Amino acid sequence: MLQKTGRGLLTLLLMVMELSRPGLSSPLRPICDLRVLNHFIKEAQDAEVAMKSCREGCSLSEAVTVPQTRVDFDVWEKKNGLEQAQEVQSGLWLLQQALGLLRTSVTNTALHSHIDNSVRNLLSINAVLRSLNIQEYTPPASAAGLEGTWRVSSATDLLQVHVNFLRGKVRLLLLDAQACHQDVS
């Protein structure tokens, strides 16, 4: 358990240390390296597998609002970077809220470390977005008015949405991040 907890924190620490490393005129920003996101996706998939194999004490106490994961590429590409970032950040916020409720609902202690790790990884992704100079997101008072959402009532569905959101919209946002495409001359 400590090993998994340490991995997410170690990844974030290495990213921050790389950004602050002196002596390089234009360091390659590891945040632009999708292997970091792939690591988070793998851990989200591990949580999903663990939830699927859970037999008792692993349900949501109530339905939760989650982001839509389907991407209409024509619509996505017509949005400006700020709109894309806000969609991703609101989705990350919804997932954090949903995973928090899942954490309090689940009585199977073996799943707690997976859920905690997923929440930490979402916070790390938010830190990555901030480091890419993506404007800070201010969450709404409630999820009621957010567009592009739906409700799930099972823990397995929630974790599947988590994986798909990371693999879809988060990946697209990071691939197109302006800070990752600046010319190094």
MOKA-V410879 format. One record per backbone hydrogen bond with DSSP energy under -1.0 kcal/mol. CO is the residue of the C=O (numbers start at 0). NH is the residue of the N-H. If there is no record, write none. Layout:
{{CO & NH} {CO & NH}}
This chain:
{{0 & 4} {1 & 5} {2 & 6} {3 & 7} {4 & 8} {5 & 9} {6 & 10} {7 & 11} {8 & 12} {9 & 13} {10 & 14} {11 & 15} {12 & 16} {13 & 17} {14 & 18} {15 & 19} {28 & 31} {29 & 32} {32 & 35} {33 & 37} {34 & 38} {35 & 39} {36 & 40} {37 & 41} {38 & 42} {39 & 43} {40 & 44} {41 & 45} {42 & 46} {43 & 47} {44 & 48} {45 & 49} {46 & 50} {47 & 51} {48 & 52} {56 & 106} {56 & 107} {63 & 151} {65 & 149} {71 & 75} {72 & 76} {73 & 77} {79 & 83} {80 & 84} {81 & 85} {82 & 86} {83 & 87} {84 & 88} {85 & 89} {86 & 90} {87 & 91} {88 & 92} {89 & 93} {90 & 94} {91 & 95} {92 & 96} {93 & 97} {94 & 98} {95 & 99} {96 & 100} {97 & 101} {98 & 102} {99 & 103} {100 & 104} {101 & 105} {107 & 110} {110 & 114} {111 & 115} {112 & 116} {113 & 117} {114 & 118} {115 & 119} {116 & 120} {117 & 121} {118 & 122} {119 & 123} {120 & 124} {121 & 125} {122 & 126} {123 & 127} {124 & 128} {125 & 129} {126 & 130} {127 & 131} {128 & 133} {129 & 132} {142 & 145} {147 & 67} {149 & 65} {151 & 63} {153 & 157} {154 & 158} {155 & 159} {156 & 160} {157 & 161} {158 & 162} {159 & 163} {160 & 164} {161 & 165} {162 & 166} {163 & 167} {164 & 169} {165 & 170} {167 & 171} {168 & 172} {169 & 173} {170 & 174} {171 & 175} {176 & 179} {177 & 180}}
